[in-house]
Amino acid sequence: MASVARGKPETEIMTDAQNQKAVLRSQVRAILDKMSVSERADGSLQVCYRLEQQAIWRDAKSILFYAPLPEEPDIWKLLEDAIAAGKQVLLPRFVPEHNHYVACHIRDAIQDVKPGKFGVREPLAACEKILLNQLDLILVPGLAFDLDGRRLGRGKGFYDRLLGAIHGPTCGVAFDQQIVSPIPVEPHDMRLSFILTPTRWQCEQPRAVLK
């Protein structure tokens, strides 16, 4: 027998969550559209500064970054600083034949990077692919987060699949305007270990599938 809640079959509950996510995406995008260039720049600097104060950043030898979109906190300076400090720096690269992302090692933030399939900076095909169980810290983009470690992506599911294969502490990176509560969840959604904003470093949460 199918599980039910409040008289609705499980398939309808899933649809409800998807619809709620779609509404929330529109609301958050509208908020982000109102942020000024200076607000984004100042917030990005504060995000970078706050992360650099954390022990997990200082101790991490291998870090998976993301290439920020214009509406996301710009952490590219951290990527360059990490390379200069001798850390192993990785970026996701989309593999179209398998329709998923892999993590690749970059040694130069200019020479080893080019625009990818979606116009996002990603490693060249020649960059070494690194196993996802060898990471000390994973910085995670998203459209919105809540303080219980839930993440709202952009609806494609690519990053959800990447996160599902990762072993290691995950940190959602966002502006304060991207913190909402609660975020609807589906069975595949993963809880992040940390949430970072210009004003917050949220304590670690258990890494598990959300219920």
Rosetta blueprint (number, residue, H / E / L):
1 M L
2 A L
3 S L
4 V E
5 A E
6 R L
7 G L
8 K E
9 P E
10 E H
11 T H
12 E H
13 I H
14 M H
15 T H
16 D H
17 A H
18 Q H
19 N H
20 Q H
21 K H
22 A H
23 V H
24 L H
25 R H
26 S H
27 Q H
28 V H
29 R H
30 A H
31 I H
32 L H
33 D H
34 K L
35 M L
36 S L
37 V H
38 S H
39 E H
40 R H
41 A H
42 D H
43 G H
44 S H
45 L H
46 Q H
47 V H
48 C H
49 Y H
50 R H
51 L H
52 E H
53 Q L
54 Q L
55 A H
56 I H
57 W H
58 R H
59 D H
60 A L
61 K L
62 S E
63 I E
64 L E
65 F L
66 Y L
67 A L
68 P L
69 L L
70 P L
71 E L
72 E L
73 P L
74 D L
75 I L
76 W H
77 K H
78 L H
79 L H
80 E H
81 D H
82 A H
83 I H
84 A H
85 A L
86 G L
87 K L
88 Q E
89 V E
90 L E
91 L E
92 P E
93 R E
94 F E
95 V E
96 P L
97 E L
98 H L
99 N L
100 H E
101 Y E
102 V E
103 A E
104 C E
105 H E
106 I E
107 R L
108 D L
109 A L
110 I L
111 Q L
112 D L
113 V E
114 K E
115 P E
116 G L
117 K L
118 F L
119 G L
120 V L
121 R E
122 E E
123 P E
124 L L
125 A L
126 A L
127 C L
128 E L
129 K E
130 I L
131 L L
132 L L
133 N L
134 Q L
135 L L
136 D L
137 L E
138 I E
139 L E
140 V E
141 P L
142 G L
143 L L
144 A E
145 F E
146 D L
147 L L
148 D L
149 G L
150 R L
151 R E
152 L E
153 G L
154 R L
155 G L
156 K L
157 G L
158 F H
159 Y H
160 D H
161 R H
162 L H
163 L H
164 G H
165 A H
166 I L
167 H L
168 G L
169 P L
170 T E
171 C E
172 G E
173 V E
174 A L
175 F L
176 D H
177 Q H
178 Q H
179 I E
180 V L
181 S L
182 P L
183 I L
184 P L
185 V L
186 E L
187 P L
188 H L
189 D L
190 M E
191 R L
192 L L
193 S L
194 F E
195 I E
196 L E
197 T L
198 P L
199 T L
200 R L
201 W E
202 Q E
203 C L
204 E L
205 Q L
206 P L
207 R L
208 A L
209 V E
210 L L
211 K L
